[in-house]
Amino acid sequence: MNTSIRVIFAVLCGALLGGCASQDYAQPRQAPYTDYASFAATPDIPSADAIHQLDSNQQARFLQYFHDPAKAELPPHRRLAQFIASFGEAFTFYDDTLTASDTFTEERGNCLSLAILTTALAELVDVEVQFQLVESIPVYSLEGAITLKQQHVRSYIYTPVTKAAIGSNIRRPPGITIDYFPSGDEVFVGNISRQQYIAMFYRNLAAEALIEGRHDRGFALLQASLEFAPDHPDALNMMAVLHRRVGDSSRAEKIYRHAIVDNPENVSLLKNYQLLLARQGRDSESEQLSQKLLLLEDPSPMNWIAAGDIAFEQGEYRQAKALYRRASQIAPYMHNGYFGQARSSYMLGDIDSAETLMAQARDRATDDQRQRLYESKLSALTSH
């Protein structure tokens, strides 16, 4: 998928986004989990320093552009943004999470790859970087049943200045956001620390490894992630999935139960744990957890959509519809929840409901392509 980079050159008010800053996850209240199965050592895991390392030729190419006398009047962060924008259509979006050097050379990668490259360049020229977590529709799916949410990160860059220069009422100086074109489904969550951002790099690589069936590598990457964000629920979620896939359901359950102590409202954790119980034939416990899921107060519509997707793929259409409905209750402006309810209704044989919900999804679609897709599905339903 060829998607060019978007650089927002509008001056942003630091008080707006800075005031919404939040942690990526709650710090764990219990000792970190350590009871994992044995996996083979994997030596090729990049260090945190290697993630941002550029070779001498790459550094020289950027610095020549940055120090061009014709750009001397521009503030450093704007020169950096213009260099990244100069990749233009040559820079393409792929699912791969790459180091800064590989992103620079291959001119491709995902949103995190772009943030890593931006950070590596910024460190060469005294430009500050903040990392913004943006939630979007989940991407990764394991075995068609376990959904691992891929979070979206973008960079906010600015030139360091004194407080006196920007005024005491502004949380940070004006700057520039570096991002790919948005899909229209993103929801700003908050700023995250460098530690959390590096942990996300390892989690992304771990997700790729799990999808490829590279269990030893996946384990090593998840361990690296947990060093930077101890007991992060997404990492523990993947650890549990990994252990289940290698046949260690006992440890998988222990990991879920441990993670849920600190994250009792985490929809993805509880849904995946419920699936584990269902696979073991523990129907009573599975049903109890299914009912508990619907009582959670998770404010993220994306998490409900992810859980709905899992239920739908498992053929649990009634529960899927209920989960999608929660997403629509939280974010009635989003089309995704209504579409999920519509397809669930169809699978339940409720064509009238499916038709009504598909029309609601169409009316809330954020782009012409989705509107046409939903219109065609609606036409098929009305002629059913």
Secondary structure as UniProt FT lines:
FT   STRAND          5..8
FT   HELIX           14..18
FT   TURN            19..20
FT   HELIX           48..51
FT   HELIX           56..66
FT   HELIX           69..71
FT   TURN            72..73
FT   HELIX           76..85
FT   TURN            86..87
FT   HELIX           88..90
FT   STRAND          92..93
FT   HELIX           100..106
FT   STRAND          108..109
FT   HELIX           111..124
FT   TURN            125..126
FT   STRAND          128..135
FT   STRAND          140..142
FT   TURN            143..145
FT   STRAND          146..148
FT   STRAND          152..158
FT   HELIX           163..166
FT   TURN            168..169
FT   STRAND          176..180
FT   STRAND          187..192
FT   HELIX           194..211
FT   TURN            212..213
FT   HELIX           215..228
FT   TURN            230..231
FT   HELIX           233..245
FT   TURN            246..247
FT   HELIX           249..262
FT   TURN            264..265
FT   HELIX           267..279
FT   TURN            280..281
FT   HELIX           283..293
FT   TURN            294..295
FT   HELIX           301..313
FT   TURN            314..315
FT   HELIX           317..330
FT   TURN            332..333
FT   HELIX           335..347
FT   TURN            348..349
FT   HELIX           351..364
FT   HELIX           368..382
//
